[in-house]
Amino acid sequence: MEPPKGAWIAAVALVLGVVACGVWLLPINLDGIRAYSPLPFALPGLALAIVALTGRRRGKPMAAIGVVLACLALFLSMIMLVNRS
């Protein structure tokens, strides 16, 4: 049996989830694109977190938190897209 792989994928997923949750709060002019700004971070973060949760890897709790944060960022982005006027 091979040893478990590293937790770097879970760490990257967690960082991308945190960035995706906070990027729309930045005090810069994002008129027109603020609702789309979390997407480039949330989608790869979600994909990496799912990869980190499958197989024999370390860092599964970190990957689970990455999934939650990426889904939260996607949910907030969808709310912002629906409420645009």
Summary of the structure (lengths in Angstrom):
residues: 85
radius of gyration: 14.5
end to end distance: 56.3
largest distance: 56.3
contacts: 270
relative contact order: 0.26
helix: 66%
strand: 2%
